[in-house]
Amino acid sequence: MDEVVKNEVHLTQKELRATWWRSFFLQGSWNYERMQNVGWAFAMIPAIKKLYSSKEDRAAALKRHLEFFNTHPYVASPILGVELALEEQRANGADIDDETIQGVKVGMMGPLAGVGDPIWWGTVRPVLGAFAAGMAQGGSILGPIIFFVVWNILRMGFLWYTQDLGYKQGTNITQNLAGGAMQKNLAYGILVVYTGSWVQARYEYHAKLGRWGHAKDYDGCIYPWYVYHGCAGSSLDDDELPIGCVKG
């Protein structure tokens, strides 16, 4: 028994970081037959080399990871983590066959794609992009810089966190997907995103009407919050008056 334990092989932070880095290129060799399979296999190579010593075992592992795969590129990371855990168990003698490994991938990629698309493409990127575009329209070079930096911090952090979660939880990650830690963290993330969208909406409204100021009398009409200053110091036109404001 001691000999078996001694001979067990485990992935280190080196392989986990290499897989995380390679996952950035998941769609680098996208194809119409098996879609993201080449990028997926590319990400698994560091772990395969660590877990299997013979050329035959490495070839067999690479072959089973060249099967069809397609999901949102950012939510592939928790699936990668689970697959890393399964391959590690298999390399150490666990009774895990090719069908089980492929079945986990297929079973997770569809539901996670349904989460990744609306969150990343439908919410985070438009909100962050609108905020950065508003700054850029105002002449600030910080707009595109903020978009690039913040987007990549969010993306890279999410990829690492979810891959690590998948690796540590293994197939138990389905419990988190059903209502555990990942769901809570996702809820916090959505709250932050929608708070940011509200701030952005207010920012755009202020930028359109003018700047912050005190209440102003417009021919007998008091409108709060804004004092409008055009490029020549002109006042608001009649059709630009805030809703509910009528000339006295």
C-alpha positions as CSV (number, residue, x, y, z in Angstrom):
1,M,0.0,0.0,0.0
2,D,2.8,2.4,0.9
3,E,4.4,1.6,-2.5
4,V,1.2,2.5,-4.3
5,V,0.9,5.8,-2.5
6,K,4.5,6.6,-3.1
7,N,4.2,6.1,-6.9
8,E,1.1,8.3,-7.2
9,V,1.5,11.2,-9.5
10,H,-0.2,14.6,-8.9
11,L,-0.4,17.8,-10.9
12,T,1.5,20.7,-9.5
13,Q,0.9,24.5,-9.8
14,K,3.3,24.4,-12.8
15,E,0.9,22.2,-14.8
16,L,-2.2,24.0,-13.6
17,R,-0.8,27.4,-14.5
18,A,0.3,26.1,-17.9
19,T,-3.2,24.7,-18.6
20,W,-4.7,28.0,-17.5
21,W,-2.5,30.0,-19.8
22,R,-3.1,27.7,-22.7
23,S,-6.9,27.9,-22.2
24,F,-6.7,31.5,-23.5
25,F,-6.2,30.0,-26.9
26,L,-9.2,27.7,-26.8
27,Q,-10.5,29.0,-30.1
28,G,-7.2,29.5,-31.7
29,S,-7.8,26.5,-34.1
30,W,-11.6,26.5,-34.2
31,N,-13.0,24.2,-36.9
32,Y,-16.4,23.2,-38.2
33,E,-16.1,19.5,-37.5
34,R,-15.2,19.4,-33.8
35,M,-15.1,23.1,-33.1
36,Q,-12.9,23.8,-30.0
37,N,-11.3,20.4,-29.8
38,V,-7.8,21.3,-30.9
39,G,-7.6,24.2,-28.5
40,W,-8.9,22.0,-25.7
41,A,-6.3,19.3,-26.4
42,F,-3.6,22.0,-26.5
43,A,-4.6,23.2,-23.0
44,M,-4.5,19.6,-21.7
45,I,-1.0,18.8,-23.0
46,P,1.0,19.9,-19.9
47,A,-1.2,17.7,-17.6
48,I,-0.9,14.8,-20.0
49,K,2.9,15.0,-20.1
50,K,3.0,15.1,-16.3
51,L,0.5,12.3,-15.7
52,Y,1.6,9.8,-18.3
53,S,5.2,8.7,-19.0
54,S,4.9,6.4,-22.0
55,K,4.3,7.6,-25.5
56,E,1.4,5.3,-26.0
57,D,-0.5,6.5,-22.9
58,R,0.2,10.1,-23.9
59,A,-1.1,9.5,-27.4
60,A,-4.2,7.8,-26.1
61,A,-4.9,10.7,-23.7
62,L,-4.4,13.3,-26.4
63,K,-6.7,11.3,-28.7
64,R,-9.6,11.2,-26.3
65,H,-9.3,15.0,-25.8
66,L,-9.6,15.6,-29.5
67,E,-13.3,14.7,-29.5
68,F,-16.0,17.3,-30.2
69,F,-16.1,20.2,-27.7
70,N,-17.8,23.5,-27.9
71,T,-18.9,26.0,-25.2
72,H,-18.4,29.6,-24.2
73,P,-14.6,30.1,-24.1
74,Y,-14.6,31.5,-20.6
75,V,-16.7,28.9,-18.9
76,A,-14.6,26.0,-20.4
77,S,-12.3,26.5,-17.4
78,P,-14.4,24.7,-14.8
79,I,-14.7,21.8,-17.2
80,L,-11.0,21.8,-17.7
81,G,-10.5,21.6,-14.0
82,V,-12.8,18.6,-13.7
83,E,-11.1,16.8,-16.6
84,L,-7.7,17.5,-15.0
85,A,-9.0,15.8,-11.8
86,L,-10.4,12.8,-13.7
87,E,-7.2,12.3,-15.7
88,E,-5.1,12.5,-12.4
89,Q,-7.4,9.8,-10.8
90,R,-7.1,7.7,-13.9
91,A,-3.3,7.9,-14.1
92,N,-3.3,6.8,-10.4
93,G,-5.3,3.6,-11.2
94,A,-8.9,4.8,-10.8
95,D,-11.5,2.9,-12.9
96,I,-12.3,5.8,-15.3
97,D,-12.8,5.1,-18.9
98,D,-12.8,7.3,-22.1
99,E,-16.6,7.4,-22.1
100,T,-16.8,8.8,-18.6
101,I,-14.2,11.6,-19.4
102,Q,-16.1,12.5,-22.6
103,G,-19.5,12.3,-20.9
104,V,-18.5,14.8,-18.3
105,K,-17.3,17.3,-21.0
106,V,-20.5,16.9,-23.0
107,G,-22.7,17.1,-20.0
108,M,-21.2,20.3,-18.7
109,M,-20.5,22.3,-21.9
110,G,-24.1,22.9,-22.9
111,P,-25.5,24.3,-19.6
112,L,-22.4,26.4,-19.0
113,A,-22.6,27.9,-22.5
114,G,-26.1,29.0,-21.6
115,V,-24.7,30.8,-18.6
116,G,-21.5,32.3,-20.2
117,D,-23.1,33.9,-23.2
118,P,-25.6,36.2,-21.4
119,I,-23.3,37.0,-18.5
120,W,-20.1,37.8,-20.5
121,W,-21.3,38.7,-24.0
122,G,-24.7,40.1,-23.0
123,T,-23.9,41.9,-19.7
124,V,-20.3,42.4,-18.6
125,R,-18.8,43.4,-22.0
126,P,-21.6,45.8,-23.1
127,V,-21.6,47.6,-19.7
128,L,-17.9,47.9,-19.5
129,G,-17.7,48.9,-23.1
130,A,-20.3,51.5,-22.7
131,F,-18.6,53.0,-19.7
132,A,-15.2,53.1,-21.5
133,A,-16.8,54.5,-24.7
134,G,-18.4,57.3,-22.7
135,M,-15.0,58.3,-21.4
136,A,-13.4,58.0,-24.9
137,Q,-16.2,60.2,-26.4
138,G,-15.3,62.8,-23.7
139,G,-11.7,62.8,-25.0
140,S,-10.2,60.7,-22.3
141,I,-7.5,58.2,-23.3
142,L,-8.3,56.3,-20.2
143,G,-11.5,54.9,-21.8
144,P,-9.9,52.2,-23.9
145,I,-7.1,51.6,-21.4
146,I,-9.7,50.9,-18.6
147,F,-11.7,48.6,-20.9
148,F,-8.6,46.6,-21.8
149,V,-7.2,46.3,-18.3
150,V,-10.5,45.7,-16.4
151,W,-11.8,43.2,-19.0
152,N,-8.6,41.1,-18.9
153,I,-8.4,41.2,-15.1
154,L,-12.0,39.9,-14.9
155,R,-11.5,37.3,-17.6
156,M,-8.1,36.0,-16.4
157,G,-9.3,35.9,-12.8
158,F,-12.5,34.1,-13.6
159,L,-10.6,31.5,-15.7
160,W,-8.2,30.7,-12.9
161,Y,-10.8,30.6,-10.2
162,T,-13.2,28.3,-12.0
163,Q,-10.4,26.0,-13.2
164,D,-9.1,25.7,-9.7
165,L,-12.6,25.1,-8.4
166,G,-13.2,22.4,-11.0
167,Y,-9.9,20.7,-10.2
168,K,-10.5,20.7,-6.4
169,Q,-14.1,19.7,-6.5
170,G,-13.9,17.2,-9.4
171,T,-17.3,15.9,-10.4
172,N,-18.8,17.3,-7.2
173,I,-18.7,20.7,-8.9
174,T,-22.2,19.9,-10.2
175,Q,-23.4,20.6,-6.6
176,N,-21.9,24.1,-6.8
177,L,-23.5,24.7,-10.2
178,A,-26.8,23.6,-8.9
179,G,-26.8,26.0,-5.9
180,G,-23.5,26.2,-4.1
181,A,-20.5,28.5,-4.0
182,M,-20.4,29.2,-7.7
183,Q,-24.0,30.4,-7.8
184,K,-23.5,32.7,-4.9
185,N,-20.3,34.2,-6.5
186,L,-22.2,34.6,-9.8
187,A,-25.0,36.5,-7.9
188,Y,-22.4,38.8,-6.4
189,G,-20.9,39.4,-9.8
190,I,-24.3,40.2,-11.4
191,L,-25.0,42.7,-8.6
192,V,-21.7,44.5,-9.3
193,V,-22.4,44.5,-13.0
194,Y,-25.9,45.9,-12.7
195,T,-24.7,48.5,-10.2
196,G,-22.1,49.5,-12.8
197,S,-24.7,49.7,-15.5
198,W,-26.8,52.1,-13.3
199,V,-23.8,54.3,-12.8
200,Q,-23.1,54.3,-16.5
201,A,-26.7,55.2,-17.3
202,R,-26.6,58.2,-14.9
203,Y,-23.2,59.2,-16.4
204,E,-24.6,59.2,-19.9
205,Y,-27.6,61.2,-18.9
206,H,-25.5,63.8,-17.2
207,A,-23.2,64.0,-20.2
208,K,-26.1,64.6,-22.5
209,L,-27.8,67.3,-20.5
210,G,-24.8,69.1,-19.2
211,R,-23.2,69.0,-15.9
212,W,-24.2,68.8,-12.2
213,G,-25.5,72.0,-10.7
214,H,-28.1,73.6,-8.6
215,A,-31.8,74.2,-9.5
216,K,-32.2,76.6,-12.3
217,D,-35.1,78.8,-13.3
218,Y,-36.0,78.4,-17.0
219,D,-38.6,81.1,-17.8
220,G,-40.5,80.4,-14.7
221,C,-39.9,76.6,-14.7
222,I,-37.7,75.2,-12.0
223,Y,-35.9,72.0,-13.0
224,P,-33.5,70.3,-10.5
225,W,-30.1,68.7,-10.8
226,Y,-28.7,70.2,-13.9
227,V,-27.5,73.5,-15.3
228,Y,-27.0,73.1,-19.0
229,H,-24.1,74.8,-20.7
230,G,-23.8,74.4,-24.5
231,C,-20.7,75.1,-26.5
232,A,-21.7,78.8,-26.7
233,G,-23.4,79.0,-23.3
234,S,-26.9,78.4,-24.7
235,S,-29.8,77.2,-22.6
236,L,-31.9,74.2,-23.1
237,D,-34.3,74.2,-26.0
238,D,-38.0,73.6,-25.4
239,D,-37.9,70.0,-26.5
240,E,-34.9,69.3,-24.2
241,L,-36.7,70.3,-21.0
242,P,-36.9,67.5,-18.4
243,I,-40.2,65.6,-18.3
244,G,-42.8,67.4,-16.3
245,C,-41.2,70.8,-16.6
246,V,-43.5,73.3,-18.3
247,K,-42.8,77.0,-19.0
248,G,-44.5,79.3,-16.6
